[in-house]
Amino acid sequence: MKDVTGQRFYLVREDVLTEAMQKTLEAKYLLQSGKVSSIWDAVKEVDLSRSAFYKYRDAVFPFHSIVQERILTVFLQLEDREGTLARLLQLVAGSSINILTIHQTIPIQGRASVTLSLDVTAMTKELDEFLNEMKRLDFVESAEVISSGAL
């Protein structure tokens, strides 16, 4: 299956990866965990050339790092009142949700459309509860999920 950039992605077992790919994953872990502070230290620790690291660093990822992030896109119709977007964003932030993008139309006839792309990986409540809280805001006319999935 191709992603939006036209690239193909595959899920493969670790034992079929080349040694350089496996060492690249180890080096990335050392960097991410803070066990080393530079690429030079990481590749030295795992006995890998820097050129091999740079070749594979943007091509191999641990499976858990891909499936841990969840993206939710919500489409809302809001009454055009002062402070409505700020109140909505307070609810989002209070639920430990990271806002990735916000798109708001110019208000027409007292209504504005807002589309939020949200990283709900660390969300502190159930999705249904969060959506119901949004819908209970007095200025929200409608709220619907238009997509959800892994990053």
C-alpha positions in Angstrom: 0.0 0.0 0.0 1.3 3.5 -0.9 1.1 6.5 1.5 0.2 10.0 0.4 3.8 10.6 -0.9 3.5 7.5 -3.1 6.0 5.5 -1.1 5.4 1.9 -0.1 5.7 0.7 3.4 6.2 -2.8 4.7 6.1 -4.5 8.1 9.0 -7.0 8.3 10.5 -9.1 11.1 13.7 -7.9 12.6 15.6 -11.0 11.6 15.3 -10.2 7.9 16.7 -6.7 8.3 20.2 -6.2 7.3 22.8 -5.8 10.1 23.2 -2.1 9.2 19.4 -1.6 9.5 19.3 -3.3 12.9 22.3 -1.2 14.1 20.6 1.9 12.9 17.6 1.1 15.0 19.9 0.5 18.0 21.7 3.9 17.4 18.3 5.7 17.1 17.2 4.2 20.4 20.5 5.3 22.1 19.9 8.8 20.8 16.2 8.9 21.7 16.7 7.6 25.2 19.5 10.0 25.9 22.1 7.3 26.6 24.3 9.1 24.1 24.3 12.7 23.0 25.5 12.6 19.4 25.2 10.6 16.3 28.9 10.0 16.4 28.7 8.4 19.9 25.7 6.3 18.9 27.2 4.8 15.7 30.5 4.2 17.6 28.6 2.4 20.4 26.8 0.0 17.9 29.8 -0.3 15.6 28.1 1.3 12.5 29.4 3.7 10.0 27.9 7.2 10.0 27.1 6.9 6.2 25.1 3.7 6.9 23.2 5.4 9.7 22.3 8.4 7.5 21.3 6.0 4.7 18.8 4.1 6.9 17.8 6.6 9.7 14.7 7.9 7.9 13.8 4.5 6.5 13.6 2.1 9.4 11.4 2.5 12.5 10.4 0.3 15.4 6.8 -0.8 14.9 5.7 0.6 18.3 6.8 4.1 17.3 4.4 4.0 14.4 1.3 2.6 16.1 1.6 4.7 19.3 0.6 7.9 17.7 -3.1 8.4 16.9 -4.5 11.2 14.9 -8.1 12.3 15.1 -9.6 14.9 12.7 -12.8 16.6 14.0 -15.1 18.9 12.0 -17.1 21.4 14.0 -19.7 24.1 13.3 -19.4 26.9 15.8 -21.5 30.0 16.5 -19.5 33.1 15.8 -19.1 34.5 19.3 -16.1 36.1 21.0 -13.8 33.5 22.6 -15.4 30.4 21.2 -12.2 29.0 19.7 -10.2 29.8 22.8 -12.8 27.9 25.0 -12.7 25.0 22.6 -8.9 24.8 22.6 -8.9 24.9 26.5 -11.1 21.8 26.4 -8.6 20.1 24.1 -5.6 21.1 26.1 -7.3 20.1 29.3 -7.7 16.6 27.9 -3.9 16.2 27.2 -4.5 16.4 23.5 -1.9 17.9 21.2 -3.2 20.1 18.4 -1.5 19.4 15.1 -3.5 21.7 12.8 -6.4 24.1 13.0 -8.3 25.3 10.0 -11.1 27.9 10.6 -13.3 29.4 7.9 -14.3 33.0 7.9 -17.6 33.3 9.8 -20.6 33.6 7.4 -24.1 34.2 8.7 -22.9 33.9 12.3 -21.3 30.5 11.9 -17.7 29.2 11.3 -16.4 25.8 10.4 -13.4 24.5 12.3 -11.3 21.5 11.4 -8.9 20.2 14.1 -6.3 17.6 13.6 -5.4 16.2 17.0 -2.8 13.8 18.3 -4.8 11.9 20.9 -2.0 9.6 22.0 -1.9 10.9 25.5 -5.6 11.8 25.8 -6.7 11.4 29.4 -10.3 10.4 28.7 -12.3 8.2 26.4 -12.9 9.5 22.9 -16.7 9.4 23.3 -16.5 11.4 26.5 -14.3 14.0 24.9 -16.6 14.3 21.9 -19.6 14.7 24.1 -17.9 17.4 26.1 -17.2 19.3 22.9 -20.9 18.9 21.8 -22.1 20.2 25.2 -20.3 23.5 24.7 -23.1 26.1 24.2 -21.5 27.5 21.0 -20.9 24.1 19.3 -23.7 23.4 16.8 -22.2 20.1 15.6 -19.0 18.0 16.0 -18.2 15.0 14.0 -15.1 12.8 13.6 -14.1 12.8 9.9 -11.0 10.6 10.3 -9.0 8.7 12.8 -6.0 6.4 12.7 -2.4 6.0 13.2 0.2 8.5 12.1 
